[in-house]
């Protein structure tokens, strides 16, 4: 049997959670899906799924195999794209915040368009969470903890952040030496993080600290504006406040703690142009924009 097809089947079963749905997705019979799975388990000499009458779940070996199999399929997609770059055409509808666009995403798009002139971009700059399917948006870059059904999300980059406040605010309020004191202070927060902040100590152990939020916004620039006008304590991207810290307009806090902000790409649908944009240029260009690109790849439906 074709081992590459068997890998497609295995990944589809893992994504859909059972053989029947995978068979429907691939337009195979359930018996054919079962045979491909048996072939792959024989090839790997290990059981990939635990099966019973009610459910199917990956074995520990299956979880490891899934990572490698997904990578194989992604490399196959890249090879196909390299062999036929002229096939990339159409429109990518993309959304992110203005801050991120100015920070590096705009440059990603400009350089990508030089390589793929037949792809157009329709860009929505907003911090608001959008229903990607209803808005017919293909790709979003956002801070998010929850992913709606039917979407695929993968971490793509981290931005280092810093806790800071204006010197005048610190003079007028009680001492602030530990994150647990945040509940006693006026906190300025982004909508995505307005209930608590997750901080990592020197041993990289996460801890949630509740906030007393007196101002929140869906725009990081609004939070920044309030902070530099002595309205409270904020967690802001280091790149945004670097000059303010250097010139002492803002004071850094909690130096023994870190709080990287993780951005995820969220896909509304499978699209070869999106995959090409994300995997071959997007992550690399974000890295050149001094964002910490995470070592991961997007997972696509086949």
VENVEN-V469562 format. One record per residue. N is the residue number from 1. RES is the residue in three letters. PHI is phi in degrees with one decimal (* if undefined). PSI is psi in whole degrees, 0 to 359 (none if undefined). OMEGA is omega as a letter, one per 30 degrees, with the letter a starting at -180 (none if undefined). Layout:
((N & RES & PHI & PSI & OMEGA) (N & RES & PHI & PSI & OMEGA))
This chain:
((1 & UNK & * & 159 & a) (2 & UNK & -74.3 & 112 & a) (3 & UNK & -66.8 & 325 & l) (4 & UNK & -64.6 & 319 & l) (5 & UNK & -64.0 & 323 & l) (6 & UNK & -63.0 & 324 & l) (7 & UNK & -66.2 & 317 & l) (8 & UNK & -55.5 & 314 & a) (9 & UNK & -63.6 & 315 & a) (10 & UNK & -59.3 & 313 & a) (11 & UNK & -64.0 & 320 & l) (12 & UNK & -64.6 & 319 & l) (13 & UNK & -61.2 & 316 & l) (14 & UNK & -62.9 & 322 & a) (15 & UNK & -72.7 & 322 & a) (16 & UNK & -93.5 & 343 & l) (17 & UNK & 87.1 & 353 & l) (18 & UNK & -161.1 & 165 & a) (19 & UNK & -70.4 & 324 & a) (20 & UNK & -63.7 & 312 & l) (21 & UNK & -65.7 & 322 & l) (22 & UNK & -62.7 & 319 & l) (23 & UNK & -62.4 & 317 & l) (24 & UNK & -63.6 & 318 & a) (25 & UNK & -64.0 & 320 & a) (26 & UNK & -87.7 & 353 & a) (27 & UNK & 62.2 & 38 & l) (28 & UNK & -110.0 & 164 & l) (29 & UNK & -76.7 & 157 & l) (30 & UNK & -62.6 & 324 & l) (31 & UNK & -64.2 & 321 & l) (32 & UNK & -65.2 & 318 & l) (33 & UNK & -59.8 & 316 & l) (34 & UNK & -62.4 & 320 & l) (35 & UNK & -67.8 & 319 & l) (36 & UNK & -62.4 & 319 & l) (37 & UNK & -64.2 & 316 & l) (38 & UNK & -61.3 & 320 & l) (39 & UNK & -60.9 & 316 & a) (40 & UNK & -68.8 & 319 & l) (41 & UNK & -62.6 & 322 & l) (42 & UNK & -66.9 & 318 & l) (43 & UNK & -62.8 & 318 & a) (44 & UNK & -84.7 & 351 & a) (45 & UNK & 57.1 & 39 & l) (46 & UNK & -157.0 & 158 & l) (47 & UNK & -84.5 & 129 & a) (48 & UNK & -95.4 & 333 & a) (49 & UNK & -130.9 & 146 & l) (50 & UNK & -91.8 & 128 & a) (51 & UNK & -120.8 & 141 & l) (52 & UNK & -143.4 & 186 & a) (53 & UNK & -69.4 & 344 & a) (54 & UNK & -107.6 & 329 & a) (55 & UNK & -156.2 & 170 & l) (56 & UNK & -132.0 & 137 & a) (57 & UNK & -144.2 & 151 & a) (58 & UNK & -67.8 & 139 & l) (59 & UNK & -79.2 & 167 & l) (60 & UNK & -54.7 & 320 & l) (61 & UNK & -66.1 & 324 & l) (62 & UNK & -65.0 & 322 & l) (63 & UNK & -63.7 & 319 & l) (64 & UNK & -67.5 & 317 & a) (65 & UNK & -62.6 & 325 & a) (66 & UNK & -60.8 & 319 & l) (67 & UNK & -60.1 & 315 & a) (68 & UNK & -69.4 & 320 & a) (69 & UNK & -66.6 & 320 & l) (70 & UNK & -60.8 & 319 & a) (71 & UNK & -64.9 & 321 & l) (72 & UNK & -59.7 & 315 & a) (73 & UNK & -66.7 & 323 & l) (74 & UNK & -66.5 & 319 & l) (75 & UNK & -65.3 & 323 & l) (76 & UNK & -60.6 & 317 & l) (77 & UNK & -62.9 & 319 & l) (78 & UNK & -62.8 & 317 & l) (79 & UNK & -61.8 & 319 & l) (80 & UNK & -63.1 & 320 & a) (81 & UNK & -70.0 & 322 & l) (82 & UNK & -65.6 & 325 & a) (83 & UNK & -74.5 & 335 & a) (84 & UNK & -139.1 & 62 & a) (85 & UNK & -63.8 & 336 & a) (86 & UNK & -67.4 & 348 & a) (87 & UNK & -76.6 & 347 & a) (88 & UNK & -79.1 & 111 & l) (89 & UNK & -154.4 & 170 & a) (90 & UNK & 107.9 & 194 & a) (91 & UNK & -118.9 & 133 & l) (92 & UNK & -104.4 & 119 & l) (93 & UNK & -94.2 & 118 & a) (94 & UNK & -129.2 & 144 & l) (95 & UNK & -136.2 & 142 & l) (96 & UNK & -161.4 & 176 & l) (97 & UNK & -78.6 & 157 & l) (98 & UNK & -59.2 & 320 & a) (99 & UNK & -58.7 & 313 & a) (100 & UNK & -67.1 & 323 & l) (101 & UNK & -61.3 & 315 & a) (102 & UNK & -70.5 & 331 & a) (103 & UNK & -73.4 & 328 & a) (104 & UNK & -177.3 & 337 & a) (105 & UNK & -65.5 & 322 & l) (106 & UNK & -59.3 & 319 & l) (107 & UNK & -66.3 & 323 & l) (108 & UNK & -55.9 & 312 & a) (109 & UNK & -66.4 & 318 & a) (110 & UNK & -61.3 & 314 & a) (111 & UNK & -70.2 & 324 & l) (112 & UNK & -63.5 & 320 & a) (113 & UNK & -66.4 & 332 & l) (114 & UNK & -65.7 & 326 & l) (115 & UNK & -82.2 & 330 & a) (116 & UNK & -132.4 & 75 & a) (117 & UNK & -66.7 & 346 & a) (118 & UNK & -89.9 & 0 & l) (119 & UNK & -100.0 & 129 & l) (120 & UNK & -102.8 & 156 & l) (121 & UNK & -119.7 & 137 & l) (122 & UNK & -120.8 & 105 & a) (123 & UNK & -108.5 & 130 & l) (124 & UNK & -109.1 & 115 & l) (125 & UNK & -96.6 & 105 & a) (126 & UNK & -157.2 & 148 & l) (127 & UNK & -90.2 & 352 & a) (128 & UNK & -71.9 & 144 & l) (129 & UNK & -74.4 & 128 & a) (130 & UNK & -110.0 & 150 & l) (131 & UNK & -79.8 & 103 & a) (132 & UNK & -62.1 & 325 & a) (133 & UNK & -71.1 & 312 & l) (134 & UNK & -63.3 & 321 & a) (135 & UNK & -82.6 & 357 & a) (136 & UNK & 56.3 & 41 & l) (137 & UNK & -95.4 & 132 & a) (138 & UNK & -82.2 & 322 & a) (139 & UNK & -145.9 & 133 & l) (140 & UNK & -127.2 & 145 & l) (141 & UNK & -116.1 & 115 & a) (142 & UNK & -155.5 & 163 & l) (143 & UNK & -87.0 & 122 & a) (144 & UNK & -154.8 & 145 & l) (145 & UNK & -104.6 & 332 & a) (146 & UNK & -114.9 & 141 & l) (147 & UNK & -120.4 & 127 & a) (148 & UNK & -67.0 & 155 & l) (149 & UNK & -58.1 & 141 & l) (150 & UNK & 88.9 & 357 & l) (151 & UNK & -109.9 & 158 & l) (152 & UNK & -119.5 & 129 & a) (153 & UNK & -129.0 & 141 & l) (154 & UNK & -141.9 & 138 & l) (155 & UNK & -60.8 & 140 & a) (156 & UNK & -124.1 & 324 & a) (157 & UNK & -156.2 & 158 & l) (158 & UNK & -119.2 & 141 & l) (159 & UNK & -116.2 & 125 & l) (160 & UNK & -68.2 & 139 & a) (161 & UNK & -121.6 & 165 & a) (162 & UNK & -137.1 & 143 & l) (163 & UNK & -89.7 & 131 & a) (164 & UNK & -153.6 & 164 & l) (165 & UNK & -154.8 & 159 & l) (166 & UNK & -74.5 & 144 & l) (167 & UNK & -54.1 & 322 & a) (168 & UNK & -64.7 & 322 & l) (169 & UNK & -63.2 & 316 & a) (170 & UNK & -66.2 & 327 & l) (171 & UNK & -68.4 & 328 & a) (172 & UNK & -92.2 & 356 & a) (173 & UNK & -127.6 & 169 & a) (174 & UNK & -63.7 & 158 & a) (175 & UNK & -55.9 & 148 & a) (176 & UNK & -134.4 & 96 & a) (177 & UNK & -117.9 & 347 & a) (178 & UNK & -142.3 & 145 & a) (179 & UNK & -57.8 & 334 & l) (180 & UNK & -66.3 & 345 & l) (181 & UNK & -84.3 & 357 & a) (182 & UNK & -60.0 & 328 & a) (183 & UNK & -64.0 & 342 & a) (184 & UNK & -96.0 & 0 & a) (185 & UNK & -118.7 & 167 & l) (186 & UNK & -84.7 & 116 & a) (187 & UNK & -106.4 & 141 & l) (188 & UNK & -112.0 & 121 & a) (189 & UNK & -136.4 & 153 & l) (190 & UNK & -77.3 & 150 & a) (191 & UNK & -54.0 & 327 & a) (192 & UNK & -74.3 & 349 & a) (193 & UNK & -137.1 & 35 & a) (194 & UNK & -89.3 & 354 & a) (195 & UNK & -97.0 & 322 & l) (196 & UNK & -156.3 & 162 & l) (197 & UNK & -111.8 & 137 & l) (198 & UNK & -97.5 & 118 & a) (199 & UNK & -115.4 & 150 & l) (200 & UNK & -111.7 & 131 & l) (201 & UNK & -82.4 & 188 & a) (202 & UNK & -64.6 & 339 & l) (203 & UNK & -95.6 & 11 & l) (204 & UNK & 62.0 & 33 & l) (205 & UNK & -94.8 & 125 & a) (206 & UNK & -79.1 & 147 & l) (207 & UNK & -146.8 & 133 & l) (208 & UNK & -89.8 & 131 & l) (209 & UNK & -119.2 & 122 & a) (210 & UNK & -67.5 & 154 & a) (211 & UNK & -119.9 & 154 & l) (212 & UNK & -105.8 & 90 & a) (213 & UNK & -85.0 & 121 & l) (214 & UNK & -106.9 & 349 & l) (215 & UNK & -151.8 & 132 & l) (216 & UNK & -140.5 & 152 & a) (217 & UNK & -151.6 & 158 & l) (218 & UNK & -87.0 & 2 & a) (219 & UNK & -121.0 & 120 & a) (220 & UNK & -62.9 & 331 & l) (221 & UNK & -67.4 & 328 & l) (222 & UNK & -68.8 & 320 & l) (223 & UNK & -62.7 & 317 & l) (224 & UNK & -59.7 & 315 & a) (225 & UNK & -59.3 & 317 & l) (226 & UNK & -66.1 & 323 & a) (227 & UNK & -67.0 & 314 & a) (228 & UNK & -71.8 & 350 & l) (229 & UNK & -104.6 & 26 & l) (230 & UNK & 62.9 & 36 & a) (231 & UNK & -96.3 & 354 & l) (232 & UNK & 158.8 & 193 & a) (233 & UNK & -99.6 & 138 & a) (234 & UNK & -136.1 & 154 & l) (235 & UNK & -106.9 & 113 & a) (236 & UNK & -128.7 & 152 & l) (237 & UNK & -58.1 & 133 & a) (238 & UNK & -56.9 & 321 & a) (239 & UNK & -62.3 & 331 & a) (240 & UNK & -76.4 & 326 & a) (241 & UNK & -110.4 & 8 & a) (242 & UNK & -54.5 & 314 & a) (243 & UNK & -67.7 & 321 & l) (244 & UNK & -64.0 & 322 & l) (245 & UNK & -67.3 & 318 & a) (246 & UNK & -64.4 & 322 & a) (247 & UNK & -92.9 & 9 & l) (248 & UNK & 63.8 & 25 & l) (249 & UNK & -76.1 & 337 & l) (250 & UNK & -129.9 & 149 & a) (251 & UNK & -111.1 & 126 & l) (252 & UNK & -73.2 & 146 & a) (253 & UNK & -124.3 & 160 & l) (254 & UNK & 53.7 & 57 & a) (255 & UNK & -66.0 & 342 & l) (256 & UNK & -89.3 & 7 & l) (257 & UNK & -125.3 & 153 & l) (258 & UNK & -130.8 & 159 & a) (259 & UNK & -151.6 & 75 & l) (260 & UNK & -64.6 & 140 & l) (261 & UNK & -96.0 & 122 & a) (262 & UNK & -98.4 & 126 & l) (263 & UNK & -103.4 & 142 & l) (264 & UNK & -120.1 & 144 & l) (265 & UNK & -88.2 & 135 & l) (266 & UNK & -122.8 & 127 & a) (267 & UNK & -107.0 & 136 & l) (268 & UNK & -92.5 & 339 & a) (269 & UNK & -161.3 & 162 & l) (270 & UNK & -77.5 & 132 & a) (271 & UNK & -157.0 & 122 & a) (272 & UNK & -63.4 & 327 & l) (273 & UNK & -65.2 & 320 & l) (274 & UNK & -62.8 & 315 & a) (275 & UNK & -59.9 & 315 & a) (276 & UNK & -61.8 & 315 & l) (277 & UNK & -60.4 & 314 & a) (278 & UNK & -68.0 & 306 & a) (279 & UNK & -84.5 & 327 & a) (280 & UNK & -95.0 & 338 & a) (281 & UNK & -128.5 & 319 & a) (282 & UNK & -60.6 & 308 & a) (283 & UNK & -65.8 & 320 & l) (284 & UNK & -63.5 & 316 & a) (285 & UNK & -71.3 & 327 & l) (286 & UNK & -62.6 & 324 & l) (287 & UNK & -65.1 & 320 & l) (288 & UNK & -67.2 & 339 & l) (289 & UNK & -84.7 & 12 & l) (290 & UNK & 70.4 & 28 & l) (291 & UNK & -96.9 & 146 & l) (292 & UNK & -81.7 & 105 & a) (293 & UNK & -81.7 & 127 & a) (294 & UNK & -76.4 & 149 & a) (295 & UNK & -83.2 & 78 & a) (296 & UNK & -152.7 & 163 & l) (297 & UNK & -127.0 & 155 & a) (298 & UNK & -71.9 & 147 & l) (299 & UNK & -106.8 & 123 & a) (300 & UNK & -110.1 & 153 & l) (301 & UNK & -82.7 & 141 & l) (302 & UNK & -121.4 & none & none))
